[in-house]
Amino acid sequence: MNNSLFFFLWCFYTGGPEVAASLILGTFFISLFLILSVASFFYLKRANKLPNVFYRRNKGKIPVIVYLISKVLAFAQFLNFLNFVLNFFMSVF
């Protein structure tokens, strides 16, 4: 049996509508779960039903820390990109 014909038949018989339906349904249920969990979190937060750890008292310190961390991570990503470019040009020349 020819290898390409065998591969075609293997792809045809291993997949099918059942696999496509299960992938679509699985993706639908996972995304539905994520959307409903985020919506329920914000509903419970608005109704003040969550523990106190989810409600911040001082709102000034955390955004500054997050801003600094994001700048440090952006700089590290830039350095990683420079390293990639340098390695590419070193391998070419």
MARBA-3410 file (N, C-alpha, C, O; in Angstrom, 1 decimal):
93
0.8,-1.2,0.0,0.0,0.0,0.0,0.9,1.2,0.0,1.9,1.3,0.7 ~ 0.5,2.2,-0.8,1.3,3.4,-0.9,1.2,4.2,0.4,0.2,4.3,1.1 ~ 2.4,4.9,0.8,2.4,5.6,2.1,1.4,6.8,2.1,0.8,7.0,3.1 ~ 1.3,7.5,1.0,0.4,8.7,1.0,-1.0,8.2,1.1,-1.8,8.9,1.7 ~ -1.4,7.1,0.4,-2.7,6.6,0.5,-3.0,6.1,1.9,-4.1,6.4,2.4
-2.1,5.5,2.5,-2.2,5.0,3.9,-2.4,6.2,4.9,-3.3,6.1,5.7 ~ -1.6,7.2,4.7,-1.8,8.4,5.5,-3.1,9.1,5.3,-3.7,9.5,6.3 ~ -3.6,9.2,4.1,-4.9,9.8,3.8,-6.0,9.0,4.5,-6.9,9.5,5.1 ~ -5.9,7.6,4.4,-7.0,6.8,5.0,-6.9,6.9,6.5,-7.9,6.9,7.2 ~ -5.7,7.0,7.1,-5.5,7.1,8.5,-6.1,8.4,9.0,-6.8,8.4,10.0
-5.9,9.5,8.3,-6.5,10.8,8.7,-8.0,10.8,8.5,-8.7,11.4,9.4 ~ -8.5,10.1,7.5,-9.9,10.1,7.3,-10.6,9.3,8.4,-11.7,9.7,8.8 ~ -10.1,8.1,8.7,-10.8,7.3,9.7,-10.5,7.6,11.1,-11.3,7.2,12.0 ~ -9.4,8.3,11.5,-9.2,8.7,12.8,-10.0,9.9,13.3,-10.2,10.1,14.5 ~ -10.3,10.8,12.4,-11.1,12.0,12.7,-12.6,11.7,12.5,-13.1,10.7,13.0
-13.2,12.7,11.9,-14.6,12.5,11.6,-15.4,13.5,12.3,-14.9,14.4,13.1 ~ -16.7,13.5,12.1,-17.6,14.4,12.7,-17.7,14.3,14.2,-18.0,15.3,14.9 ~ -17.5,13.1,14.7,-17.5,13.0,16.2,-16.4,13.8,16.9,-16.6,14.4,17.9 ~ -15.2,13.7,16.3,-14.1,14.4,16.9,-14.3,15.9,16.7,-14.0,16.7,17.7 ~ -14.8,16.4,15.6,-15.1,17.8,15.4,-16.1,18.3,16.4,-16.0,19.4,16.9
-17.2,17.5,16.5,-18.3,17.9,17.5,-17.8,18.0,18.9,-18.2,18.9,19.6 ~ -16.9,17.0,19.3,-16.5,17.0,20.7,-15.5,18.2,20.9,-15.5,18.8,22.0 ~ -14.7,18.5,19.9,-13.8,19.7,20.1,-14.6,21.0,20.1,-14.3,21.9,21.0 ~ -15.6,21.1,19.3,-16.5,22.3,19.3,-17.2,22.4,20.7,-17.3,23.5,21.3 ~ -17.8,21.3,21.1,-18.5,21.3,22.4,-17.6,21.6,23.6,-18.0,22.3,24.5
-16.5,21.0,23.5,-15.5,21.2,24.6,-15.1,22.6,24.7,-15.0,23.2,25.8 ~ -14.8,23.2,23.6,-14.4,24.6,23.5,-15.5,25.5,24.0,-15.3,26.5,24.8 ~ -16.7,25.2,23.6,-17.9,25.9,24.0,-18.1,25.9,25.5,-18.3,26.9,26.2 ~ -18.0,24.7,26.1,-18.2,24.5,27.6,-17.1,25.2,28.4,-17.4,25.8,29.4 ~ -15.9,25.1,27.9,-14.8,25.7,28.6,-14.9,27.2,28.6,-14.7,27.9,29.6
-15.2,27.8,27.4,-15.4,29.3,27.4,-16.6,29.7,28.1,-16.6,30.8,28.8 ~ -17.7,28.9,28.1,-18.9,29.2,28.9,-18.6,29.2,30.4,-19.0,30.1,31.2 ~ -17.8,28.3,30.9,-17.4,28.2,32.3,-16.5,29.4,32.6,-16.8,30.0,33.7 ~ -15.6,29.8,31.8,-14.8,31.0,32.1,-15.6,32.3,32.1,-15.4,33.1,33.0 ~ -16.5,32.4,31.2,-17.3,33.6,31.2,-18.2,33.7,32.4,-18.3,34.8,33.0
-18.9,32.6,32.7,-19.7,32.6,33.9,-19.0,32.7,35.2,-19.5,33.4,36.1 ~ -17.8,32.2,35.3,-17.0,32.4,36.5,-16.6,33.8,36.7,-16.6,34.3,37.9 ~ -16.2,34.5,35.7,-15.8,35.9,35.8,-17.0,36.8,36.1,-17.0,37.7,36.9 ~ -18.2,36.5,35.4,-19.4,37.2,35.7,-19.9,37.0,37.1,-20.3,38.0,37.8 ~ -19.8,35.8,37.6,-20.2,35.5,39.0,-19.3,36.2,40.0,-19.8,36.7,41.1
-18.0,36.3,39.7,-17.1,37.0,40.6,-17.5,38.4,40.7,-17.5,39.0,41.8 ~ -17.7,39.1,39.6,-18.0,40.5,39.7,-19.4,40.7,40.3,-19.7,41.8,40.9 ~ -20.3,39.8,40.1,-21.7,39.9,40.7,-21.5,39.8,42.2,-22.1,40.6,43.0 ~ -20.7,38.8,42.7,-20.6,38.7,44.1,-19.8,39.8,44.7,-20.0,40.2,45.9 ~ -18.8,40.4,43.9,-18.1,41.5,44.4,-19.0,42.7,44.6,-18.9,43.5,45.6
-19.9,42.9,43.6,-20.8,44.1,43.7,-21.8,43.9,44.9,-22.2,44.9,45.5 ~ -22.2,42.6,45.1,-23.2,42.4,46.2,-22.5,42.3,47.6,-23.1,42.0,48.6 ~ -21.2,42.5,47.6,-20.4,42.4,48.9,-20.5,41.1,49.6,-20.6,41.0,50.8 ~ -20.4,40.0,48.8,-20.5,38.6,49.3,-19.1,38.0,49.3,-19.1,36.8,49.7 ~ -18.1,38.6,48.9,-16.8,38.0,48.9,-16.0,38.3,50.2,-16.4,39.2,50.9
-15.0,37.5,50.5,-14.1,37.9,51.6,-13.4,39.2,51.5,-13.3,39.7,50.4 ~ -13.0,39.7,52.6,-12.4,41.1,52.6,-11.1,41.2,51.8,-10.7,42.3,51.4 ~ -10.5,40.1,51.5,-9.2,40.2,50.7,-9.4,40.7,49.3,-8.5,41.2,48.7 ~ -10.6,40.6,48.8,-10.9,41.0,47.4,-11.3,42.5,47.4,-11.4,43.1,46.3 ~ -11.4,43.2,48.5,-11.7,44.6,48.5,-10.5,45.4,49.1,-10.0,45.2,50.2
-9.9,46.3,48.2,-8.7,47.0,48.6,-9.1,48.3,49.3,-10.0,48.9,49.0 ~ -8.3,48.6,50.4,-8.5,49.8,51.1,-7.7,50.9,50.5,-8.3,52.0,50.1 ~ -6.4,50.7,50.4,-5.5,51.8,49.9,-5.3,51.5,48.4,-4.7,50.4,48.1 ~ -5.7,52.3,47.5,-5.5,52.0,46.1,-4.3,52.7,45.5,-4.2,52.6,44.3 ~ -3.5,53.3,46.3,-2.3,54.0,45.7,-1.1,53.2,45.6,-0.3,53.4,44.6
-0.8,52.2,46.4,0.4,51.5,46.4,0.5,50.4,45.3,1.5,50.2,44.6 ~ -0.6,49.6,45.1,-0.6,48.5,44.2,-0.4,48.9,42.8,0.4,48.3,42.1 ~ -1.1,49.9,42.3,-0.8,50.3,40.9,0.6,50.8,40.6,1.1,50.5,39.5 ~ 1.2,51.4,41.5,2.6,51.9,41.3,3.5,50.6,41.2,4.4,50.6,40.4 ~ 3.3,49.7,42.1,4.1,48.5,42.1,3.9,47.7,40.8,4.8,47.2,40.1
2.6,47.6,40.4,2.3,46.9,39.1,2.9,47.6,37.9,3.4,47.0,37.0 ~ 2.9,48.9,37.9,3.5,49.7,36.9,5.0,49.5,36.8,5.5,49.3,35.7 ~ 5.7,49.5,37.9,7.1,49.3,37.9,7.5,47.9,37.4,8.4,47.7,36.7 ~ 6.7,46.9,37.9,6.9,45.5,37.5,6.7,45.4,35.9,7.5,44.7,35.3 ~ 5.7,46.0,35.4,5.4,45.9,34.0,6.6,46.6,33.2,6.9,46.1,32.1
7.1,47.7,33.7,8.3,48.3,33.0,9.5,47.4,33.0,10.2,47.3,32.0 ~ 9.8,46.8,34.2,10.9,45.9,34.3,10.7,44.7,33.3,11.7,44.3,32.7 ~ 9.5,44.1,33.3,9.3,43.0,32.4,9.4,43.4,30.9,9.8,42.7,30.1 ~ 8.9,44.6,30.6,9.0,45.1,29.2,10.5,45.3,28.8,10.9,45.0,27.7 ~ 11.3,45.8,29.7,12.7,45.9,29.5,13.4,44.6,29.3,14.3,44.4,28.4
13.0,43.6,30.1,13.6,42.2,30.0,13.2,41.6,28.7,13.9,40.9,28.1 ~ 11.9,41.9,28.2,11.5,41.4,26.9,12.3,42.0,25.8,12.6,41.3,24.8 ~ 12.6,43.3,26.0,13.4,44.0,25.0,14.8,43.4,24.9,15.3,43.2,23.8 ~ 15.4,43.1,26.1,16.7,42.5,26.1,16.7,41.1,25.5,17.6,40.7,24.8 ~ 15.6,40.4,25.7,15.5,39.0,25.1,15.4,39.1,23.6,16.0,38.3,22.9
14.7,40.2,23.1,14.6,40.4,21.7,15.9,40.8,21.1,16.3,40.3,20.0 ~ 16.7,41.6,21.8,18.0,42.0,21.3,18.9,40.8,21.2,19.7,40.6,20.3 ~ 18.8,39.9,22.2,19.6,38.7,22.2,19.3,37.8,21.1,20.1,37.2,20.4 ~ 18.0,37.7,20.8,17.5,36.9,19.6,18.1,37.5,18.3,18.5,36.7,17.4 ~ 18.0,38.8,18.1,18.5,39.4,16.9,20.0,39.2,16.8,20.5,38.9,15.7
20.7,39.4,17.9,22.2,39.2,17.8,22.5,37.8,17.5,23.4,37.5,16.7 ~ 21.8,36.8,18.1,22.1,35.4,17.8,21.8,35.1,16.3,22.5,34.3,15.7 ~ 20.7,35.7,15.8,20.4,35.5,14.4,21.5,36.0,13.5,21.9,35.3,12.5 ~ 21.9,37.2,13.7,23.0,37.8,12.9,24.3,37.1,13.0,25.1,37.0,12.1 ~ 24.6,36.6,14.2,25.8,35.9,14.4,25.8,34.6,13.7,26.8,34.1,13.2
24.6,33.9,13.6,24.6,32.7,12.9,24.6,32.9,11.3,25.0,32.0,10.6 ~ 24.1,34.0,10.9,24.1,34.3,9.4,25.5,34.6,8.9,25.9,34.2,7.9 ~ 26.2,35.5,9.7,27.5,36.0,9.2,28.6,35.3,9.8,29.8,35.6,9.5
END
